[in-house]
Amino acid sequence: MTAQEPGKAQNVTRDTLISEIEEKSRQTPAELLKDVKRTLDRSKDVKLQEAKAVSTELKTSCSIPGMVEMLRKFTGPVAATRSPG
C-alpha cells in the first residue's frame, strides 16, 4: 500500500458518508430516525489522519545575502513626527 492510498480511501469513505447524508436529508423525519444509530456508529469508525506537529517557535531566515545586515541599519528607536499640512 502506498502512502497516498490511505488518503484516497479516506476521501472515498468521506464522499460515501456525504452522499448518504444528502439522501437522508430528503427523507421524512420518521424514516430518518429509523437509521440514526447505524449512521452514527459507522461515522465513529472513520479514522481521520493525524495532523503533523508544527513548531510554535519563531524562526528567522533570510535567503538574500546581506539583507539581515541591511535591515539591522534600520532598527532602533522611531520618533513619530507630524508634518504640517
Order of alpha helices (4+ residues) and beta strands (2+ residues): alpha-alpha-alpha-alpha
